[in-house]
Amino acid sequence: MKKLLFFLLTTQVWAQFNPEKPELCQGAFFTEDQAVKVHQQFGQLYTDKTSWEQRANLIRKGILEGMNLSPLPQKTILNPIVHSKKILSGYSVENVAFESLPGFYVTGNLYRPLKKQAKVPVILCTHGHGNNPDGRFHEQLQNRCATLARMGAIVFAYDMIGYADSKQCIHKIPKALPLQTWNSIRALDFLLSLPEADPNRTAITGESGGGMQAFLLTVIEPRITVSVPVVQVSAYFFGGCVCESGMPIHKRSTHQTSNVEIAALAAPRPMLLVSDGADWTKYTPELEYPYIQNIYQYYNAGNLVENSHFANEKHDYGLSKRLAAYSFLAKHLKLDLHKVMKDGQVDESTNTILSATQLAVFDKSHPRPENAIIGEDAVMQILK
């Protein structure tokens, strides 16, 4: 009865925010005070591992159904395209595309350590929206990928739809959320198809909208063993883009949830929450982190979730945030942090920042394949 009354109450409260689409929870959906109260009510729904996992299964099912990914599409041949290998200081970079669905190409860059190893951990690196339509070319992302590769990981940085090489449709198609999620699943397939990839050491990290991709993939993809969502997990902010909250993954006929509960579905796998003082993650040390850590305690794994908070910083994946991620990923993926250190500090100065032309997958010498589906309507059609 308590659960029914809570559901009816929050349904009435949440519906007032978007009367035209009451099934969606978007943007700064709650006030900060409302977020505290709602999560206090959420916390009454589970008190141990058994009751939490009942809730977790409900949330996971709701995410997949809300994205129209239940059942998941049939996996087809990736048909990878790999070219333009560049040998740099301690790592290489290649330009990559593969078909996540017949006729739709995921585009990105593959960073590899130069030193050969029997088995190598793999990391997916997502990017946020920012003010740059060529997100994966950004210096912050290149530094992140290059440094992680120098530490001993194979890293794949790939485009949001509509960004950089991914120009088969605009970014804000109605089904951007399931398409990008499916692209992430297939990106993991691509990495794990590499003969040296270690399936027991897999991670994903990204900032902002890329942070949303990071924790959503972790929820539905048990092959992810470590996650680092950056400046995104919030008790009151649900994502402002259709690729984050444009489909009903937070509110279903059976329940309502938040990005805090969704991120907590990573438990007991290691997760680092990175937050700052200038966006919707400003309360993470007091609200989101303790809430998620309590759920990890159900697994006796409270030490496997951490928070690195930068109160005087803004919404980005800047150097200090990268340093926190490097340390966490090194610990849980068994990477060698000493390989990238100089005088006791992580040194990114040997990374090479490449131009968009150098990183582009499709150009005059490597045109987009003829079977590529072009246009919003055509891409939406293949998602049916």
N, C-alpha and C positions, 0 to 999 in steps of 0.2 A: 504493500500500500504506500509506503514511504517513497519508493521509486516512482510509482505512478503519479503521486501528487507532485513530486519534483519535476517530472517530465511535462506535466500539464502546465505547471507554473512557468517553467522556462520557455515552453513553446509560446505562451502568451507574451512573455517579455521579449523574446527574440524576434517575433513576427513584426513588432512595431518598427524595427530598424529599416526594413526594406519591404514595404507593403506590396510593391509590384512583383517582387520575387522573394516571398517569405521563406523559401527553402534555402536561400543563399545567405551566408554569413561573410560579409566582405569588409575590408578596410579596418579602421578603428571601430570595430563593431560594438564594443563595450566602452563605457567610461572606465577609468582605472579602478574606481571604487566598486563598480559592478563586477569587474573581473575578479576581484578578491572574494566577493560574496558568492559568485557562481562557483568558483573553485573550492570554496569551503563546502558547498553543497555537493559538488562532484566527489569530494573526498569522503563523504558519508556513504558512498555507494560501494566502497570496497575497503577492507581492513586487513587483508592478507593476500597471499599469492593466488589462492584459488578464486577468491571473489574478483581480484584484479584481472586475472586471465579470462574470466567470463566477460568482463567489460571490454578487455582488449580484443577478444575475438569478435565482439559486436562492432567495435569501432573499425577494425580491419575490414570486416565484411561490408560495412557501410561505405568505406572509402572506395573499395573496388566497385561496388554497385553504383555509387554516386558518380564515378568516373566512366561508367559503362564499360568497365574492364572485367566484368564477371559474366562468363568466363573470360580468361585472357585470350587474346588472339592467338592463332596458330603461328608458331615461329617458322619463318621461311629462311631460305639461304641468304646469308649476309652479303655475299659477293663483294668483299672488301677491295677498295682501291687504295694503294699505298705508294707514295712517290716522293721525290725531292728530299731524300735523306740528307740532313746536315750534321756533320760531326763537330761538336763544340767542346767546351772545356768540362770533361767528365760526364757528358751526356750527349745524346743525339735527339734530333727532332725530325719527324716525318709528317707529311700531310696525308690525311686519311678521310675516306668516306666509305660508308656501307649502307645497305638497304635495311632499314628497320621494318618496313613494309614494302611489298613490291611497288617500286616506283617512287618511294620516298627515301631520301638519302640523309643520313646523319653525317655531319661534317665536323672535323676537328683536327687536332694535332696530337701525335703520340710521342711522348718523351720517354727515353730509355737510358738507363745507366750504361756507360761504356764497358765497365768491368763485368765480365761474364759470371753468372751465378747459376747454380743448378735450378733453384726455384726462387722466384722473385715476387714480392707482394705487388698488388695492383691498386691503383687509386683513381677514382673518377673525380674530375675537377669540374664543377659547374660554375657558371658566372651569373651575376645578377643583372638587373635591368640598367641601373645607373643612367648616365646621360650619354652613353656611348653605344651607338647601334652596332658596333663591331666588338662586342664584349670579350670574346676570347683572345683578341689581339692586345688587350689592355696590359700595360706593364706589370701591374700587380699580379695578374693571373700568370703571365709568362714567368715571373720570378718564383711564384709558388710552385709551378710545375717543374721548372728547371732545378730548383733546390731539392725538391722531393726526389727527382730522378738522380741527382748527385748523391743523395742519401741511400740510394739503392732500390727505388721503386720504379715500376713502369706506370706512367701517368697518362691519362687521356683527358684532354680538355676539349669539350665539344659545345657546339652552338645551341642556344635556344632557337626555336623556330623563328624565322624572320631576321635573324642576326647573321652578320658576316657572310659565310658561304651558304647558309640555309635560307635561300630566297625562293623556295618553291611556293610559299604563301606568306602572308603577313603574319606578324606575331600574334595579334589578338583575334585569332579565329575562335569561334565559340567552343571548340573542343581542343584548345591548346593544352589544357591540363592532362587529359589522357594521352595525347600524342607525345608530349614531352616526357611523361612518365614511362610510356612504352619505349621511347628512344633511350631512356636511361637503362631500362632492363636489357635492351639489345646492346647498349654500350658495354654493359657488364659481360654479356655473352661474348662480345668481340674481344675484350681483354682476356677473358678466361679461355678463349680459343688459342691464345698464344702458347706455344709449347712450354715456355719457361714460367708461365704464370702459376702462382701458388694459390689454389682455391681456398686455402685456410687463412689467408691474409689478404682481405679485400676491404677497401675503405671508400668513402665518399665524403667530399667536403666542398662547400660553396657558400657564398654570401648572399644575403637578401633573398631574392627570388630563387637563386641557386641554393640557398640554405633550405628553402622550402622543398626543392627537388631532393635535397640530400636526406632530409628526415622522412619524406614520403617514400622514397625508394627503400630506405632502411625498414620501414614498416611492412612493406609488402614483399620484400626480397630477402629471404633468410640467408642468402649467400653473402650479404654485407656483414662483415664482422666488426667494423669500427666506423663511427660516423662523427663528423665535426661540422654541425650546422652553425653558421656564423651570422650574427646580427639579424636573426629572424624569429626565433622561438619566443612567442609573446602570449601572455594571458588575455590581452584585450585586442590585439591586432591579428587579423586573419588573412592578410595578404590583399594587396590592392589591385592585382592584375587578374585577368581571366585565367592565366596559366597557374594561378595560386588558389583562387576561390571562385572561379567562374562556373563550377559545377557543385552539386549538393553533397559534398563529402563531410561537412560538419554537422549537418542537420538531416536526419532521416525520420521516417515514420516511427521508428523504434527508440530513437535516442538523439541526443545532441551532445556535441563534444567541442573541443578546442584544440589549438595547435600544441598546447602544453601536454594534454593527454595523448595526442597523436605522437609527439616526439618521445613520450615515455614508453611507447611500444617497442623502442629499441632495447629495453631492459631484457636480460642483464648484459647485453653487449656493450663494450666501452663506448662512451659518448662524451665529447667535450662541447659544452655550450659556450660560445664566445659572444660577449655582449658589450655594449658601450653606453655612455651616458646621454647620448643625443638622439636616440630614436626609441622605438617601442620595446627595446630590450633593456631599458634603463633600470627596471626593477628586478632583473633576473637574480641577483644575489639574494634578494629578500623574498621573492615570490616563486618564479618559475623553477629556479634551481632546487630550492628545498623541497618543492612539491614533487619534482621528478626524482630527486634523491630518495624521498620516502618510498616511492614505488620500487626503486632499485633495492631498498632494504628488504622488501618482501623476498628477494632472491639472495639475501646476505651479500649483496654486491654494491653497497653504497659507495665504496671506494672506486668503482668503475665509471661513475659519472662525475665530471668535474665542470667547473665554471671558471673561465678567465674573463674578468670584467675590467673594462677600461673606461673609467668614469669620465675622463676628460677628452675622450676621443669621439669620433663621429662614425657615420654609417659607411663602413668600407671593409676591405680585407687588407689593411695596411700592414706595415712591417711588424709592429708589436703583436698584432693578431696572428700573423703568419708564424712568428717565433713561438707563440703558445701552441699553435697547431703542429709545428714541426716536432716539438718536444713530446706532445701527446702521441702523435702518429709513430714517432721513433720508438716510444715505449711499447706500444701495443702491436706494432707491425714488425718489431725487431729490425728497425732501420738503423743505420750508422750515422748518428748526428755529428760525430767527430769529423766525418768526411767534408763537412761544409763549414767547419769552424776555423777561425784564424785569431790568434791572440785571445782565446777564450770566448769568442763571440761568433755567432753565425755570420758568415760573410757571403753576401749575394753579389759581390762586385764582379765575380768571374762569370756570372750569367750573361748571356748575350740576348739583348732585346731585339727581336727580329721585326721586320716590317710586315704589314698586312699582305703585301705582294709575296713576300717570302713564305708566309704561312698559309696562303690561299690554297684551297684544294682544287677549285675549278678556275682555270684560266685558258688562254689560247692553246697552250700545249696539252692541257688536260680538261677538255670541255665537259660540262655536265652530261651524263649519259642520256641518250635519246629517249629512254623509257621513263625519264623523270616526269612525274605528274606536276603540272604547273597550275596555280590558281587556287583560291580559297574553296570554291565549289568542288573542284576535282579532289582536293585533299580531304575535304569533309566527307566526300563520297566513299573514299577508301576506309574511312574510320567507322562506317556503319557496320 
